Amino acid sequence: MNSLDSYLFISSMLFCLGLFGVITRRNAIAVLMGVELILNAANINFVAFSKFNGMNLDGHIFALLVIVLAAAEAAVALAIIINIYNNMNTVNIDDVSELKR
């Protein structure tokens, strides 16, 4: 019932949804949520390949490292977004390009 194909299908759907969110959204928070979906798709792949490759813990360790990376990325990105909002009163990515001038 649980095969590698089902895990890979769910992971690819999460990755596509995350990529769609990153490409199409103008809100910085929505882009950040898309990146989190992409990282969760990678976690599913790590754990699935670990499960179907003899239950070694390599995939689980890499998944924990990705979770730590996602937490650090979210903290830094949210700090940047809050700073942009305090300076420009918007979190729209297109409006942030005015900071170049």
C-alpha positions as CSV (number, residue, x, y, z in Angstrom):
1,M,0.0,0.0,0.0
2,N,2.7,2.5,0.9
3,S,5.2,2.6,-1.9
4,L,8.0,4.9,-2.8
5,D,5.9,6.2,-5.7
6,S,3.2,7.5,-3.4
7,Y,5.7,9.4,-1.3
8,L,7.4,10.8,-4.4
9,F,4.0,11.9,-5.9
10,I,3.1,13.8,-2.7
11,S,6.5,15.3,-2.5
12,S,6.4,16.5,-6.2
13,M,2.9,18.0,-5.6
14,L,4.2,19.9,-2.6
15,F,7.2,21.1,-4.6
16,C,5.0,22.3,-7.5
17,L,2.7,24.1,-5.1
18,G,5.7,25.8,-3.4
19,L,7.3,26.7,-6.7
20,F,4.0,28.1,-7.9
21,G,3.7,30.2,-4.7
22,V,7.2,31.5,-5.1
23,I,6.8,32.5,-8.7
24,T,3.3,34.0,-8.7
25,R,3.0,35.8,-5.3
26,R,3.9,39.4,-4.7
27,N,3.5,39.3,-1.0
28,A,6.8,38.5,0.8
29,I,5.0,36.3,3.4
30,A,3.4,34.2,0.7
31,V,6.8,33.7,-1.0
32,L,8.3,32.6,2.3
33,M,5.5,30.1,2.7
34,G,6.2,28.8,-0.7
35,V,9.9,28.3,0.2
36,E,8.8,26.3,3.3
37,L,6.6,24.0,1.1
38,I,9.7,23.4,-1.1
39,L,11.8,22.5,1.9
40,N,9.0,20.2,3.3
41,A,9.0,18.4,-0.1
42,A,12.7,17.8,0.2
43,N,12.1,16.4,3.8
44,I,9.6,13.9,2.5
45,N,12.0,12.7,-0.2
46,F,14.8,12.3,2.4
47,V,12.7,10.3,4.8
48,A,11.0,8.2,2.0
49,F,14.4,7.2,0.4
50,S,15.7,6.5,3.9
51,K,12.7,4.2,4.6
52,F,12.9,2.3,1.4
53,N,16.7,2.0,1.5
54,G,17.1,-0.3,4.5
55,M,15.9,2.1,7.3
56,N,19.3,3.8,7.8
57,L,19.1,7.1,9.6
58,D,20.9,9.2,7.0
59,G,17.6,10.6,5.5
60,H,16.3,11.4,9.0
61,I,19.4,13.3,9.9
62,F,19.3,15.3,6.7
63,A,15.6,16.0,7.3
64,L,16.4,17.4,10.8
65,L,19.2,19.5,9.2
66,V,16.6,20.9,6.7
67,I,14.2,21.7,9.5
68,V,16.9,23.6,11.3
69,L,17.8,25.4,8.1
70,A,14.1,26.3,7.5
71,A,13.7,27.6,11.1
72,A,16.8,29.8,10.7
73,E,15.7,31.0,7.2
74,A,12.2,31.8,8.5
75,A,13.6,33.9,11.4
76,V,16.0,35.9,9.2
77,A,13.4,36.4,6.5
78,L,10.7,37.5,8.9
79,A,13.2,40.0,10.5
80,I,13.9,41.4,7.0
81,I,10.2,41.6,6.2
82,I,9.4,43.3,9.4
83,N,12.2,45.8,8.8
84,I,10.9,46.5,5.3
85,Y,7.4,46.9,6.6
86,N,8.6,49.4,9.2
87,N,10.4,51.5,6.6
88,M,8.0,51.3,3.6
89,N,4.6,50.2,5.2
90,T,4.3,47.4,2.7
91,V,5.4,43.8,2.2
92,N,4.8,43.9,-1.6
93,I,8.0,42.6,-3.3
94,D,7.5,44.9,-6.3
95,D,7.5,48.0,-4.1
96,V,10.7,46.9,-2.3
97,S,12.7,47.4,-5.6
98,E,12.5,51.1,-4.9
99,L,15.2,50.6,-2.2
100,K,17.7,50.4,-5.1
101,R,17.4,54.1,-5.8
